[in-house]
Amino acid sequence: MISLQNRALAWAGMVFASLLLIAGIAQAELTIDDSAALNGEKATKSVFLIDFTNPRKTAFYLDIIRGTHEGLVKQGVTPNMVLVFIGETVRYLSTKPDDTLEMEFGDDLKSIAETAKILKQKGVRMEVCAIANRVFKVENETVLPQMEVVGDGFISLIGWQTQGHKLVPIF
């Protein structure tokens, strides 16, 4: 028969082993990073091409980009990010969206505007293609105030890439 003292020792050993296992899992989660890809880099230059046909997807990915910026900073990297919006996406970047869009996607449009404010505060440049504005009937003057209207989103992409920014296409 197992003595009470041996039971207590066995129980304590199981608790200790469980704590070690939990600590190991927590440590493994803490070491997940992008150090292999960053390979000691202290700064990055990226240009995101954003072309969506859905405001919800636009809001989702803008929040992901915000998290990417924060993730780079947490890993000791200074991000230099530019977002270039083309195509139908420009419809979701207006302070005066059409009534149907506002009624159906009001919360998503608010999320886009709020995330744009946060990204601007972080130093992210956001550009909206004037050609897309014309095609999708968005007045340049109504583009969110955190964003700049540029003549041609493709020329902007070419320029940023020529300056060393790496293309991140999102569509």
GROMACS elastic network, one bead per residue, 0.5 to 0.9 nm:
[ bonds ]
;  ai    aj funct       b0    kb
    2     5     6  0.82186   500
    2     6     6  0.63022   500
    2     7     6  0.66872   500
    3     6     6  0.52615   500
    3     7     6  0.63437   500
    3     8     6  0.87038   500
    4     7     6  0.50873   500
    4     8     6  0.62115   500
    4     9     6  0.86817   500
    5     8     6  0.50980   500
    5     9     6  0.62505   500
    5    10     6  0.86534   500
    6    10     6  0.60610   500
    6    11     6  0.84721   500
    7    10     6  0.50401   500
    7    11     6  0.60193   500
    7    12     6  0.84666   500
    8    11     6  0.50522   500
    8    12     6  0.60355   500
    8    13     6  0.84781   500
    9    12     6  0.50564   500
    9    13     6  0.60449   500
    9    14     6  0.86471   500
   10    13     6  0.50319   500
   10    14     6  0.62878   500
   10    15     6  0.87115   500
   11    14     6  0.51748   500
   11    15     6  0.62684   500
   11    16     6  0.85943   500
   12    15     6  0.50822   500
   12    16     6  0.60397   500
   12    17     6  0.85202   500
   13    16     6  0.50452   500
   13    17     6  0.60598   500
   13    18     6  0.85103   500
   14    17     6  0.50696   500
   14    18     6  0.60724   500
   14    19     6  0.85707   500
   15    18     6  0.50569   500
   15    19     6  0.61768   500
   15    20     6  0.86563   500
   16    19     6  0.50944   500
   16    20     6  0.62400   500
   16    21     6  0.86582   500
   17    20     6  0.50609   500
   17    21     6  0.62110   500
   17    22     6  0.86756   500
   18    21     6  0.50359   500
   18    22     6  0.61792   500
   18    23     6  0.85202   500
   19    22     6  0.50547   500
   19    23     6  0.59961   500
   19    24     6  0.84332   500
   20    23     6  0.50261   500
   20    24     6  0.60201   500
   20    25     6  0.86123   500
   21    24     6  0.50443   500
   21    25     6  0.62579   500
   21    26     6  0.86219   500
   22    25     6  0.51259   500
   22    26     6  0.61262   500
   22    27     6  0.85058   500
   23    26     6  0.50249   500
   23    27     6  0.59989   500
   23    28     6  0.85112   500
   24    27     6  0.50153   500
   24    28     6  0.61116   500
   24    29     6  0.86537   500
   25    28     6  0.50329   500
   25    29     6  0.63051   500
   25    30     6  0.87138   500
   26    29     6  0.51224   500
   26    30     6  0.63094   500
   26    31     6  0.88900   500
   27    30     6  0.50208   500
   27    31     6  0.64236   500
   28    31     6  0.53127   500
   28    32     6  0.67845   500
   29    32     6  0.55643   500
   30    33     6  0.80616   500
   32    35     6  0.87811   500
   33    36     6  0.81789   500
   33    71     6  0.87610   500
   33    75     6  0.76855   500
   34    37     6  0.55149   500
   34    38     6  0.60498   500
   34    39     6  0.82674   500
   34    72     6  0.86555   500
   34    75     6  0.79129   500
   35    39     6  0.54511   500
   35    40     6  0.70071   500
   35    41     6  0.88731   500
   35    75     6  0.79957   500
   36    39     6  0.50976   500
   36    40     6  0.83146   500
   37    40     6  0.86649   500
   37    41     6  0.89162   500
   38    41     6  0.53341   500
   38    42     6  0.81659   500
   38    44     6  0.88415   500
   38    77     6  0.84329   500
   40    77     6  0.87454   500
   41    44     6  0.74090   500
   41    76     6  0.86591   500
   41    77     6  0.67806   500
   42    75     6  0.89431   500
   42    76     6  0.64802   500
   42    78     6  0.60966   500
   42    79     6  0.86370   500
   43    72     6  0.87825   500
   43    76     6  0.84458   500
   43    77     6  0.50086   500
   43    79     6  0.56981   500
   43    80     6  0.73854   500
   44    72     6  0.86652   500
   44    77     6  0.70453   500
   44    78     6  0.63460   500
   44    80     6  0.58558   500
   44    81     6  0.79612   500
   44   165     6  0.78974   500
   44   166     6  0.84952   500
   45    78     6  0.88305   500
   45    79     6  0.63015   500
   45    81     6  0.59946   500
   45    82     6  0.82122   500
   45   160     6  0.89859   500
   45   163     6  0.89873   500
   45   164     6  0.67311   500
   45   166     6  0.61731   500
   46    79     6  0.77780   500
   46    80     6  0.63289   500
   46    81     6  0.50014   500
   46    82     6  0.62954   500
   46    83     6  0.84570   500
   46   160     6  0.82951   500
   46   161     6  0.82503   500
   46   164     6  0.80925   500
   46   167     6  0.59913   500
   46   168     6  0.68556   500
   47    80     6  0.85423   500
   47    81     6  0.58741   500
   47    83     6  0.57013   500
   47    84     6  0.71234   500
   47   157     6  0.71460   500
   47   160     6  0.67811   500
   47   161     6  0.73769   500
   47   165     6  0.56980   500
   47   166     6  0.58842   500
   47   167     6  0.50458   500
   47   168     6  0.59799   500
   47   169     6  0.82185   500
   48    81     6  0.76279   500
   48    82     6  0.61894   500
   48    84     6  0.59922   500
   48    85     6  0.83131   500
   48   157     6  0.85358   500
   48   166     6  0.83071   500
   48   167     6  0.59446   500
   48   169     6  0.56073   500
   48   170     6  0.68489   500
   49    82     6  0.87877   500
   49    83     6  0.63087   500
   49    84     6  0.51297   500
   49    85     6  0.62916   500
   49    86     6  0.74901   500
   49   153     6  0.86581   500
   49   157     6  0.75707   500
   49   167     6  0.71739   500
   49   168     6  0.61838   500
   49   170     6  0.57636   500
   49   171     6  0.78329   500
   50    58     6  0.82278   500
   50    83     6  0.70042   500
   50    84     6  0.59917   500
   50    86     6  0.63126   500
   50    87     6  0.83865   500
   50    89     6  0.74220   500
   50   168     6  0.86757   500
   50   169     6  0.64936   500
   50   170     6  0.50644   500
   50   171     6  0.60111   500
   51    58     6  0.84586   500
   51    84     6  0.86479   500
   51    85     6  0.61799   500
   51    86     6  0.53957   500
   51    87     6  0.56339   500
   51    88     6  0.69048   500
   51    89     6  0.56431   500
   51    90     6  0.85638   500
   51   169     6  0.83489   500
   51   170     6  0.65042   500
   52    55     6  0.75476   500
   52    57     6  0.70327   500
   52    58     6  0.63125   500
   52    85     6  0.87633   500
   52    86     6  0.82919   500
   52    87     6  0.72582   500
   52    88     6  0.64244   500
   52    89     6  0.51117   500
   52    90     6  0.88892   500
   52   170     6  0.79500   500
   52   171     6  0.54139   500
   53    57     6  0.79997   500
   53    58     6  0.81602   500
   53    87     6  0.79816   500
   53    88     6  0.56242   500
   53    89     6  0.60001   500
   53   171     6  0.84854   500
   54    57     6  0.54500   500
   54    58     6  0.63379   500
   54    59     6  0.88464   500
   54    88     6  0.82842   500
   54    89     6  0.73340   500
   54    92     6  0.83400   500
   55    59     6  0.61056   500
   55    60     6  0.85079   500
   55    89     6  0.74115   500
   55    91     6  0.85424   500
   55    92     6  0.59873   500
   55   101     6  0.87133   500
   55   105     6  0.67624   500
   55   108     6  0.60418   500
   55   109     6  0.66531   500
   55   112     6  0.81043   500
   56    59     6  0.51556   500
   56    60     6  0.61502   500
   56    61     6  0.87070   500
   56   105     6  0.73128   500
   56   107     6  0.87349   500
   56   108     6  0.54234   500
   56   109     6  0.79957   500
   56   111     6  0.89460   500
   56   112     6  0.87902   500
   57    61     6  0.61461   500
   57    62     6  0.85023   500
   57   108     6  0.86861   500
   58    61     6  0.53498   500
   58    62     6  0.60897   500
   58    63     6  0.86194   500
   58    89     6  0.73697   500
   58    92     6  0.79867   500
   58   108     6  0.81656   500
   58   109     6  0.88870   500
   58   112     6  0.71718   500
   59    62     6  0.52458   500
   59    63     6  0.63363   500
   59    64     6  0.87476   500
   59   108     6  0.58633   500
   59   109     6  0.72847   500
   59   110     6  0.87000   500
   59   111     6  0.59428   500
   59   113     6  0.87291   500
   59   115     6  0.78588   500
   60    63     6  0.53284   500
   60    64     6  0.63854   500
   60    65     6  0.88506   500
   60   108     6  0.85498   500
   60   111     6  0.86508   500
   60   112     6  0.84251   500
   61    65     6  0.60699   500
   61    66     6  0.84620   500
   61   170     6  0.83485   500
   62    65     6  0.50251   500
   62    66     6  0.62171   500
   62    67     6  0.86539   500
   62   111     6  0.89194   500
   62   112     6  0.69658   500
   62   115     6  0.66067   500
   62   116     6  0.77318   500
   62   119     6  0.86906   500
   63    67     6  0.62797   500
   63    68     6  0.86284   500
   63   111     6  0.85937   500
   63   112     6  0.82604   500
   63   115     6  0.64417   500
   64    68     6  0.61559   500
   64    69     6  0.86930   500
   65    69     6  0.62213   500
   65    70     6  0.85975   500
   65   119     6  0.86227   500
   66    69     6  0.51911   500
   66    70     6  0.63315   500
   66    71     6  0.86029   500
   66   115     6  0.74476   500
   66   118     6  0.78116   500
   66   119     6  0.63641   500
   66   122     6  0.88406   500
   67    71     6  0.59372   500
   67    72     6  0.85732   500
   68    72     6  0.61948   500
   68    73     6  0.86317   500
   69    72     6  0.52858   500
   69    73     6  0.63749   500
   69    74     6  0.87423   500
   69    78     6  0.86417   500
   69    79     6  0.64495   500
   69    80     6  0.88807   500
   69    81     6  0.80598   500
   69   119     6  0.85519   500
   69   122     6  0.82714   500
   69   124     6  0.87650   500
   70    73     6  0.50943   500
   70    74     6  0.61318   500
   70    75     6  0.86539   500
   70    79     6  0.89289   500
   70   122     6  0.89994   500
   71    74     6  0.50835   500
   71    75     6  0.62998   500
   71    76     6  0.88575   500
   71    77     6  0.86322   500
   72    75     6  0.51352   500
   72    76     6  0.65145   500
   72    77     6  0.51086   500
   72    78     6  0.68239   500
   72    79     6  0.65499   500
   73    76     6  0.51443   500
   73    77     6  0.50417   500
   73    78     6  0.59136   500
   73    79     6  0.70877   500
   74    77     6  0.73282   500
   75    78     6  0.89730   500
   79   123     6  0.89175   500
   79   124     6  0.85322   500
   80   123     6  0.77757   500
   80   124     6  0.69248   500
   80   125     6  0.84683   500
   80   165     6  0.83058   500
   81   123     6  0.78640   500
   81   124     6  0.52202   500
   81   125     6  0.64156   500
   81   126     6  0.85570   500
   81   165     6  0.81784   500
   82   124     6  0.58627   500
   82   126     6  0.57445   500
   82   127     6  0.75181   500
   82   160     6  0.81630   500
   82   165     6  0.84296   500
   83   124     6  0.75063   500
   83   125     6  0.62199   500
   83   127     6  0.60408   500
   83   128     6  0.84342   500
   84   125     6  0.85488   500
   84   126     6  0.60264   500
   84   128     6  0.59501   500
   84   129     6  0.73614   500
   84   153     6  0.63341   500
   84   154     6  0.86758   500
   84   156     6  0.75672   500
   84   157     6  0.72401   500
   85    88     6  0.87862   500
   85    89     6  0.64147   500
   85    90     6  0.64254   500
   85    93     6  0.89781   500
   85   126     6  0.76825   500
   85   127     6  0.61273   500
   85   129     6  0.62005   500
   85   132     6  0.86037   500
   85   153     6  0.70202   500
   86    89     6  0.61046   500
   86    90     6  0.63118   500
   86   127     6  0.88602   500
   86   128     6  0.65092   500
   86   129     6  0.54884   500
   86   130     6  0.86253   500
   86   131     6  0.82905   500
   86   132     6  0.58184   500
   86   133     6  0.83789   500
   86   152     6  0.87845   500
   86   153     6  0.61678   500
   86   154     6  0.83932   500
   87    90     6  0.63447   500
   87    91     6  0.85026   500
   87   129     6  0.80091   500
   87   131     6  0.86093   500
   87   132     6  0.52433   500
   87   133     6  0.80875   500
   87   135     6  0.82913   500
   87   136     6  0.78188   500
   88    91     6  0.57699   500
   88    92     6  0.79356   500
   88   132     6  0.70241   500
   88   133     6  0.83928   500
   88   135     6  0.86052   500
   88   136     6  0.64903   500
   89    92     6  0.56523   500
   89    93     6  0.71942   500
   89   132     6  0.85154   500
   90    93     6  0.52303   500
   90    94     6  0.72283   500
   90   128     6  0.67361   500
   90   129     6  0.76356   500
   90   132     6  0.66834   500
   90   133     6  0.61717   500
   90   136     6  0.74871   500
   90   138     6  0.72149   500
   90   143     6  0.81621   500
   91    94     6  0.62262   500
   91    97     6  0.67558   500
   91    98     6  0.84292   500
   91   101     6  0.86534   500
   91   132     6  0.88854   500
   91   133     6  0.75557   500
   91   136     6  0.67183   500
   91   137     6  0.80250   500
   91   138     6  0.63364   500
   92    95     6  0.86796   500
   92    97     6  0.69093   500
   92   101     6  0.82550   500
   92   108     6  0.87538   500
   92   109     6  0.62471   500
   92   112     6  0.77144   500
   92   113     6  0.89912   500
   93    96     6  0.87147   500
   93    97     6  0.79291   500
   93   109     6  0.76307   500
   93   112     6  0.74362   500
   93   113     6  0.73631   500
   93   128     6  0.83784   500
   93   138     6  0.88392   500
   93   142     6  0.82034   500
   93   143     6  0.56835   500
   93   144     6  0.57693   500
   93   147     6  0.86098   500
   94    97     6  0.55065   500
   94   109     6  0.87397   500
   94   113     6  0.88324   500
   94   138     6  0.70786   500
   94   139     6  0.80394   500
   94   140     6  0.85075   500
   94   141     6  0.86312   500
   94   142     6  0.51317   500
   94   144     6  0.55534   500
   95   113     6  0.85647   500
   95   141     6  0.88968   500
   95   142     6  0.52019   500
   95   143     6  0.60859   500
   95   144     6  0.57651   500
   95   145     6  0.84777   500
   96    99     6  0.86206   500
   96   102     6  0.86818   500
   96   138     6  0.85957   500
   96   139     6  0.88581   500
   96   142     6  0.61960   500
   96   143     6  0.83106   500
   97   100     6  0.82745   500
   97   101     6  0.63616   500
   97   102     6  0.60429   500
   97   109     6  0.86529   500
   97   138     6  0.81942   500
   97   142     6  0.87038   500
   98   101     6  0.54622   500
   98   102     6  0.62165   500
   98   103     6  0.86925   500
   99   102     6  0.50371   500
   99   103     6  0.60045   500
   99   104     6  0.85340   500
  100   103     6  0.51560   500
  100   104     6  0.61010   500
  100   105     6  0.83138   500
  101   104     6  0.53011   500
  101   105     6  0.56717   500
  101   106     6  0.71661   500
  101   109     6  0.86920   500
  102   105     6  0.53931   500
  102   107     6  0.83658   500
  102   109     6  0.73914   500
  103   106     6  0.56960   500
  104   107     6  0.85593   500
  105   108     6  0.52922   500
  105   109     6  0.61922   500
  105   110     6  0.87207   500
  106   109     6  0.51545   500
  106   110     6  0.62609   500
  106   111     6  0.86613   500
  107   110     6  0.50979   500
  107   111     6  0.61936   500
  107   112     6  0.86844   500
  108   112     6  0.61941   500
  108   113     6  0.86936   500
  109   112     6  0.50513   500
  109   113     6  0.63043   500
  109   114     6  0.86703   500
  110   113     6  0.51140   500
  110   114     6  0.61381   500
  110   115     6  0.85563   500
  111   114     6  0.51035   500
  111   115     6  0.60250   500
  111   116     6  0.83957   500
  112   115     6  0.52551   500
  112   116     6  0.60452   500
  112   117     6  0.87323   500
  113   116     6  0.50665   500
  113   117     6  0.64165   500
  113   118     6  0.89060   500
  113   144     6  0.70051   500
  113   146     6  0.86307   500
  114   117     6  0.51680   500
  114   118     6  0.64895   500
  114   119     6  0.87611   500
  115   118     6  0.50142   500
  115   119     6  0.60780   500
  115   120     6  0.84930   500
  116   119     6  0.50885   500
  116   120     6  0.60575   500
  116   121     6  0.85839   500
  116   124     6  0.88621   500
  116   126     6  0.81760   500
  116   144     6  0.80883   500
  116   146     6  0.64217   500
  116   147     6  0.79015   500
  117   120     6  0.51697   500
  117   121     6  0.62564   500
  117   122     6  0.87437   500
  117   145     6  0.87023   500
  117   146     6  0.62686   500
  118   121     6  0.51062   500
  118   122     6  0.63664   500
  118   123     6  0.88874   500
  118   124     6  0.88698   500
  119   122     6  0.50156   500
  119   123     6  0.64680   500
  119   124     6  0.53164   500
  119   125     6  0.79514   500
  119   126     6  0.85391   500
  119   146     6  0.86039   500
  120   123     6  0.50773   500
  120   124     6  0.51327   500
  120   125     6  0.66007   500
  120   126     6  0.77523   500
  120   146     6  0.60580   500
  120   147     6  0.81729   500
  121   124     6  0.74154   500
  125   146     6  0.83306   500
  125   147     6  0.72415   500
  125   148     6  0.79929   500
  126   146     6  0.72290   500
  126   148     6  0.61905   500
  126   149     6  0.86253   500
  127   147     6  0.55823   500
  127   149     6  0.56268   500
  127   150     6  0.61670   500
  127   153     6  0.76460   500
  127   156     6  0.83292   500
  128   131     6  0.89249   500
  128   132     6  0.79680   500
  128   133     6  0.78215   500
  128   140     6  0.88110   500
  128   143     6  0.78936   500
  128   147     6  0.67935   500
  128   148     6  0.60462   500
  128   150     6  0.58932   500
  128   151     6  0.84884   500
  128   152     6  0.84155   500
  128   153     6  0.68813   500
  129   132     6  0.53444   500
  129   133     6  0.63611   500
  129   134     6  0.88557   500
  129   148     6  0.87489   500
  129   149     6  0.59681   500
  129   150     6  0.52894   500
  129   151     6  0.60678   500
  129   152     6  0.52383   500
  129   154     6  0.82224   500
  129   156     6  0.86021   500
  130   134     6  0.62081   500
  130   135     6  0.86496   500
  130   138     6  0.87640   500
  130   139     6  0.88644   500
  130   140     6  0.68963   500
  130   149     6  0.59529   500
  130   150     6  0.57614   500
  130   151     6  0.51479   500
  130   152     6  0.61297   500
  130   153     6  0.76050   500
  131   134     6  0.51226   500
  131   135     6  0.62398   500
  131   136     6  0.86155   500
  131   150     6  0.86512   500
  131   151     6  0.67590   500
  131   152     6  0.60517   500
  131   153     6  0.77660   500
  132   135     6  0.50110   500
  132   136     6  0.59560   500
  132   137     6  0.81531   500
  132   138     6  0.81204   500
  132   152     6  0.82801   500
  132   153     6  0.82573   500
  133   136     6  0.52769   500
  133   137     6  0.56679   500
  133   139     6  0.65222   500
  133   140     6  0.66915   500
  133   149     6  0.89219   500
  134   137     6  0.50547   500
  134   138     6  0.62277   500
  134   139     6  0.73875   500
  134   140     6  0.83417   500
  135   138     6  0.79170   500
  138   141     6  0.85206   500
  138   142     6  0.72363   500
  138   143     6  0.78206   500
  139   142     6  0.54899   500
  139   143     6  0.72104   500
  140   143     6  0.56514   500
  140   149     6  0.66894   500
  141   144     6  0.85323   500
  141   145     6  0.88795   500
  141   149     6  0.88136   500
  142   145     6  0.80484   500
  143   146     6  0.83220   500
  143   147     6  0.67676   500
  143   148     6  0.78551   500
  143   149     6  0.75306   500
  144   147     6  0.56633   500
  144   148     6  0.83564   500
  145   148     6  0.76201   500
  149   152     6  0.88318   500
  150   153     6  0.66201   500
  150   155     6  0.89730   500
  150   156     6  0.73591   500
  151   155     6  0.79697   500
  151   156     6  0.80921   500
  152   155     6  0.53621   500
  152   156     6  0.62928   500
  152   157     6  0.87836   500
  153   157     6  0.61943   500
  153   158     6  0.86602   500
  154   157     6  0.50037   500
  154   158     6  0.62094   500
  154   159     6  0.85576   500
  155   158     6  0.50089   500
  155   159     6  0.60710   500
  155   160     6  0.86239   500
  156   159     6  0.50560   500
  156   160     6  0.61677   500
  156   161     6  0.85269   500
  157   160     6  0.52720   500
  157   161     6  0.60702   500
  157   162     6  0.84259   500
  157   165     6  0.89280   500
  157   167     6  0.79864   500
  158   161     6  0.52372   500
  158   162     6  0.60156   500
  158   163     6  0.86212   500
  159   162     6  0.50593   500
  159   163     6  0.62889   500
  159   164     6  0.88822   500
  159   165     6  0.88886   500
  160   163     6  0.50111   500
  160   164     6  0.65534   500
  160   165     6  0.54831   500
  160   166     6  0.81886   500
  160   167     6  0.86996   500
  161   164     6  0.50441   500
  161   166     6  0.60566   500
  161   167     6  0.68326   500
  162   165     6  0.72169   500
